[in-house]
């Protein structure tokens, strides 16, 4: 079924049909197309373009078509170019030509697809945000369970200072909180209805776009019809949000890859979230973590692809915009799968606490505490830094334990030696947001409150 047989006299060449068809991927918009069509029909009825009986018949038919999708009995035909064509064809088959052919009155596929895509993005991005929060919940629970367990914090992949494991896990949690915020802000910004913009210039019919926007739960209608049908900023924003979320998931994955190695030995993956080797019997591989890391490149690529598609387009609608959907749909699928799988990993991973703490207990890890002790005694920080750094170098070059050098130093002595005892340094981080017990306890409460706030924000978006 084509929608332009009056102007085009011949059928579409097979090569053109094969090249332009979008049904294989845009059929995921079926629910959104039905939702948008119901609102459109009600809008046509409100302004008197459709009679009450026609509105009722079309709404009942749209419900029937949705039931076919829900039960898996909807049958696509070879001539169905896209999901919009398929649904209109089926509505016309059920309702008859006299009524079914009125479904598209006052509407173009340009404003129709823009509406469908916004509806799909709204519910899909809210769904992704919910999955991010489920991962945050897992991290928060593991942080709570970690209690006073600590490990080395790293800069430049070199051991820097001891930090509580809870602090480390919550660092990921706060990054994910920014992802949730970005997703919900994007949803809020895209929540504008394009219906009524038509092909590009609106309509001569007495449509009421404000009514239709309210029916669909949008904040309002478009301000400019050209912009309404050509705008894909929201697709780019969604892809950016997902790409950056993917980068954060990649960092989580990279960490699990490192920590589960024999060289680190900080954690052991549950068998249900690991794989083996087809050749090497001893292997236990962190494939979930590696794929979370690898998928980030795919997500970044999707963002680039759509930006490049958009960069040279004139106003208004151009068929190039068909290329926005596959990257967007795939990005949501891939990041959603990654979130679920990584949540399972973090819920089941076993921390090798003794290995973590032993790695963090080297005397050099408390070097900054020695310097800050000297600062508290009145020594300028740069002098204290140089003095302690020289002692560390001396210890390494002369193979003398640092603790002996500290004990013998006139400005340090036995009081400073206590700072080098295992588990002491991590307790001395007192500043807000820091890695010590006091700040982390406060941070746990603040993180819990942030989750509650975001849950409330999430609940404000209806699932249609």
N, C-alpha and C positions, 0 to 999 in steps of 0.2 A: 504493500500500500504506500503510495507516495501522496504528498500533500499539495502537489503543484501541477496536477494533470491538465488543468485548464490552460496553462501557459506553455508547458513542454509537451510536444505532440508525440514524442516517441518514448519508449521505455528506456530505463537506465541501462547503459552498457554494463555487462558483467564485471568488467575491470573496474568501472567506476563504483559499482555497488560494493565490490570487495574492498576497494580502497577506502571508501567513505563510511562504511557501516560502523556503528558504534554500539549496537545492541549487545555484543558479547561482554562489554564491560559496563555500559551504563544501565543495564537491567537492575543493578543494585539500587537504582533510584526509584524503583517501582512504588514503594511505600510513600515516598516523598511526592511523587507525581500524583498519586491518588489523593493525598492530603491537599496538595495545591489545587487539584481539579475540583475537589469538593468546595473549597473556599471560593473558587472562581465561579462555580455554578450558583452558589448562594448569592454572590455579588451580582450576577446577571439577573437573578430573581429579584433582588432588592430594588434594582433600578427599572424593573419592568421589561427587560429584554426577554426573559423567560417567564412563562406563566407559572403559577404555583404547582400545577400538575406536572409540568415539564421539569421543574426543579426537583420535585419528589421522585419522578421517574429516573432522572439522571443520578440523583444521590443513591437511590436504591440500586441502580445498575453499577455504580462505582463500588458500592459495598459488595455486590456480587462478584465483581472482578477481583476485589481484594481477597475475598474468600477463596477464589481460585488460586491466587498467589499463595495464600496461607496454607492451603492444602496440597499445593504442588500440582494442581490440575490445569493451570494456565498453560496453553499451548501456543508457542510462538510460531508464526508463519514465515515462509521464506522471504516474503516481501516486507517484513517488519524491519525497517531501517534502524530504528532506535526504540527505546522504551516508551517514548511519548506516542509514536506512531502505533506501536503494538497495543497500548491501552486504548487509544482512541478507536482503533479498529474493533477491538473487542466490545467496547461500550456500544458502538454502532450496531454490531451484530446482535447484541442483547436488546437494545432499546429501539432498534429500527432506524432507518435513514432519516425519517422525519424529525426525530428527536435527537438521536445520537450525533447527527451532523451539526448540531448546534453547540456541542460541547466546546468547540474551539473559538466560538464567537468572541471577538474583541481581544483575542490573545494570539501572540506569535510564539513560535518555539523559542525565540530569543529571550523573551521575558519569562517563558515557562521554564526553560532550563536554568536560567539564572535563579529563579525561585527554588526549583528543586534542589539545586546545588547548595543554596544557603540553608535550606531545611536539613539536608543531609549533613552538612558541616556542623550545624548546630547540635544535632543529636550525637554525631560521631565524636566531635571534640569534647563534648560533655562526658561521653563514655570513656574517652582516653583519659580525661582528667580524673575520673573515678578510679581507673586502673592505676594511675600514678599514685593516688592517695592510698590505695590498697598496699602498694609497695612501701610507701611511707609508714603505714601502720606496721608492716613487718619489720622495718628498720627500727622503729620506735620500740617495739616489743623486744627485739634483740638487744637494743641499747639498755633497756630496763633490766634485762636478765644479766647483762655483762657486769653489773655492779662495779666493783673496784678493779676489774681486769684492765691492764694497760699494755701498751706495745710501743714500738718506736714510731714517732712521727717523722716524716721524710721531707727533705727539700733536695732537689737535684738528684733524687733517688739515693741520697746518703742519709744515714741516721742522723736526726737533728735533736729532737727532744722527746721524752716520753709523753704520751697522751693517753687518756682513758679510751678504751675501746668504744665506750658509749659516745664519747665526743667525736670520734672518727666516723661512726655510723651516722650520727646526726648531721655531720657535715654534708653527707649525701642527701639526707632528708631535707635540709634547707635548700639545697640546689634544686631538688625536685619541687619544693614549694614554689619556687620562682616559675617553674614550668607550669604548675597548676594555675598560677596567677596569669601567666601569658595566655594560656589556653582559654581561660574564662573571659579575659579582656577581649580576645579575638572574637569569641562567641558574641559578646555584647556588641562589638562594633559591626559584625556582619548581620546583626539581627534587624535588617531593613528589607522591606518587601519590594521586589522589582515588578510585581504583577500590575499591569496597567500601562507599562511602558510600551507594550506592543513590540513591533519589529525594531523601532528606534525612535518614533516620534509621538507615541501615544495613540489615541483613537478619537474618531468623531462620535463614537457612541457615548452615552452618558454613564460611563463607568465610575465606580466609587472605589479607588485604590485604597483609601483610608479604611473603609469597611473590611476589605479583603485582608489588609495587613493585620487588623485587629483579630480577624478570624484565625489567622495563622500564628498568632502570638508574637508577631513582630512588634518592635518598638514604634514603628511608623513606616511610611512609604518612601519611595525614592523622591529626590528633589529634581532630578534631571533625567529625562528618558534615555538620552544618548549614553550618559554615564551608567545608568541602571543596567542596560543590556551588555555593555562592554566591560564593566568593572569585574576584575578578578583579583583585586587586591586581597580579598579575604582568603582566596586560595593560596596566594603567596604567603600571607601571614600564617595560615594554618601549617603550610609546609615548613616555614621557618621555625615555628614553635616545635614541630615534631622533629625537625633536624637537630635543634639544640637539645631537645629531650633525648634524642638518640645519642648525641655526644656525651651527655651525662650518663646514659646507660652504658655507653662504651667504656667510660672511666670505671664504672662499677665492674664491668666485665674484665677489664685489664687488671684490676686489683685482685679479683678472684683467681685469674690465671696465675699471677705472681704468687699470691699467698698460698695457693694449693700445691706449688712446686715443692720438691724435697729441699731445695735450696732455702726457701723461706720456711715452709712447714707451719704456717700460721693457722691453716684451716684444713679440714677434710670435707670434701663434698659428699653429700648423700648419694648412694648408688642410683637412686631414682632420677637424679639430676646430673648424672655423669654418663660417659660412654666408655667403651673399651676399644681395643685395637684389633683389626682383622688379622694381624700377624703377631704382635707382641703380647704374650699372655699376661704380663705384669702391669700393663698400662691401665690407667684410669684418667680419662681425658675430660677437661672442662669445656665441652663443646658448647654448652649454653652460653657460658661467659664469652667464648671466642666469637660466637655468632652475634651476640649482643654488640660486641666490638666491631665486627665486620659489617653489620647492617647499617651502622652510622654512615658509611660511605654511600650506601644506596640512598639513604634518606637525604643526604646533602645533594646527591646527584638529582633527585627529584626536584628539589628547590631550584637548582640551577637550570634545569630543563624548562620549567615553567617561566622563570624570569627571562630566559632567552627567547621563548616563544612570544612573550608579551612585548618585548622591547621595541619591536618595529611595527606594531599594529596601528593602523589609523582607526579613528572612530567610524562606525560603532561596532556592531557584531561582525566578526570574521570567522570563517570555519576553522581557522587555526586554533580557536578556543576549545575545540573538541579535544585538543591535546592536554588540557588541564586535568582531565579526569583520571586517566590511568595512573599518573604519578600520585595524585591525591589519594585515590582509593588504595593503592598499594602501600603508601606511607602509613595510612591508618592501620591497615591490616598488619604490617610488619612490626610497627611499634607496639601495637596491642599484644601481639604474640610475645614479643620480647619482655614486656612488662609482666605478663603472667608467668613466664618461665623464670625470670629473675626473682620474682617474688617467691616462687617455690624454692629456688636455690637458697635465698636468705632465710627462709623459714626453717630449712632443714640442715644448713651447714653446721658443722661442729668446729668450735674454736679450740685451737691447741694453745690453751692459756699459758702453760708453762713455757712453751717455745717463744711465745710473744713476749712474755715478761723477761725472759732471759736475754732476749735480743735487745731489750730496752734498758737493761741494768748495767751496761758498760759505764765505767766511771766518767768517760768523756761526755756522756749524755747529760751530765749535770754541770758541764763547764760553765754554762751561762749562770747557773745558780752561784757558783764560786765568784764570778765577776760581779753579780748583783749584791752578793754579801759584802764585797769590797766597796761597792758604791754606797751601800748603807752606812759603811764606816767613814765615808767622806771622800773616797778616791774618785776622781773623774772617770767616767765610763771608758773612755778610750784607753786610759792607762790600765784600768782593770782588765779590759779586753786583751790588751797586749801581754800583760803579765800572765794571765791564765793560758792564752794561746801559746806562749813560750813554754809554759810548764807541760802542756800537752805534747808539744814537739819534742821537748827534752825527754819525756817519758817514752815516746816512740823510738827516738834515736838511741837512747841509752838502755832501752829495755828495762826501765825501772818503773814499777807500778805507780800510777798517778797518785794513788792514795798516800804513798810514802813521801812523795814530793810535797803534797799538800800538808801532811802532818808536820813536816820539817820546816815549812815556810813561816817566817816570823809574823806575817800579816794574815795568815790563815790558821794553821794549827788544828787541834783536835775538834774545835767547833765546826770547822769547815769539813773535816773528815765525815762528820755525820751526814752532810749533804750528799755524800757519795754512796751511802748505804742503799741497797736495793729497795725500790718502791718509794723512796723519799722525794725524789725530784718531782714526780708527777703530782704530789700533794701540795706543792708550793705554788702552783698556778692558781692565782686568786682573782685575777681581774675578770670583769664581766665578759662572758663569751669565751673564756679561756678553757683550758683542758683539764683543770683540776676538779676535785670532788665537789666543792661548793658551787662554782660556776656551772658545772655540768648538771647538778641537781636543779638549779634554777632554769637552765636551758631546757631540761626535760619538761618542766612545767610550761614554759613558754611555747615549746614545740607542740605540746598537747593542745594548748589553747589555739595555736595557729591551725591545727588540723580541724578543730571544732568550727572555727570561723570559715574555713574553706568548705567544710561539709555543708554548712548553712548556705554558702554561696552556690554550691553545686545543686542543692535541693530546690533552688529558685527556678531552675530551668526545667520546663515540662518535657517529659518524654512523649513524643507524639508518634 
